[in-house]
Amino acid sequence: MNATASNVLAYHSLEHMGIIAFGLGIGGPIALFGALLHTLNHALTKALMFLSFGTVAGRFTGPTGNQRAISNVLMWMPALGLIPAIGGLALVGMPPSTSS
């Protein structure tokens, strides 16, 4: 199996949909608010990650699709290399974000 960044993010989305379904299944106002907040945060963070990974991959991999060519993205494009790092920290639940 080819574990590209988009595949890893897609599997991560599947896991988060289970968390959201669990919150909706519990019911109650606090659980529903938490599920909706998690849905909004997940959608915004994943959009940031997919767009930034797509831009980086389009710039560095070229027609070959070699993912190893992305290794020096921070050296060549510091701002665009920092965006996936911020999104990744939001996905793992660093305190300034609302992710789980």
SVG drawing of the C-alpha trace seen along z (x, -y; Angstrom):
<svg xmlns="http://www.w3.org/2000/svg" viewBox="-30 -32 47 34">
<polyline fill="none" stroke="black" stroke-width="0.4" points="0.0,0.0 1.3,-3.5 1.0,-5.7 1.0,-9.1 0.0,-12.2 -3.5,-12.3 -4.1,-8.7 -3.0,-9.2 -5.2,-12.3 -8.2,-10.4 -7.8,-7.6 -7.5,-10.2 -10.8,-11.8 -12.5,-8.4 -11.5,-8.1 -12.8,-11.6 -16.2,-10.8 -16.5,-8.0 -15.8,-10.5 -18.4,-12.9 -21.0,-10.1 -20.3,-9.0 -21.0,-12.6 -24.2,-12.8 -25.3,-9.4 -24.9,-10.5 -27.3,-13.4 -27.9,-16.2 -27.0,-19.8 -23.3,-19.6 -22.6,-16.5 -24.3,-18.0 -22.3,-21.2 -19.1,-19.3 -19.8,-17.2 -20.6,-20.3 -17.6,-22.1 -15.4,-19.1 -17.0,-18.9 -16.2,-22.6 -12.7,-22.4 -12.0,-19.1 -13.3,-20.5 -11.2,-23.7 -8.0,-21.9 -8.3,-19.2 -8.9,-21.7 -5.8,-23.6 -3.8,-20.3 -5.0,-19.0 -4.5,-22.3 -1.0,-22.9 0.1,-19.3 -1.3,-19.5 0.6,-22.8 3.8,-21.4 3.5,-18.1 2.6,-19.9 5.6,-22.1 8.2,-19.5 7.2,-16.1 6.6,-17.1 5.4,-14.5 7.2,-11.6 5.1,-11.9 8.2,-11.1 7.2,-12.0 10.9,-12.0 11.5,-15.2 9.4,-17.1 12.1,-16.7 13.6,-20.2 10.3,-22.2 11.2,-24.3 14.4,-25.4 12.8,-26.4 9.4,-27.7 9.4,-28.4 5.9,-29.9 4.3,-27.1 6.3,-24.5 5.1,-26.0 1.4,-25.8 1.3,-21.9 3.2,-22.0 0.6,-24.3 -2.2,-22.2 -0.5,-19.0 -0.3,-20.5 -4.0,-21.4 -4.8,-17.8 -3.1,-16.3 -4.9,-18.7 -2.4,-21.3 -4.0,-23.7 -4.7,-26.7 -6.8,-24.5 -10.1,-22.8 -9.2,-19.5 -9.2,-16.3"/>
</svg>
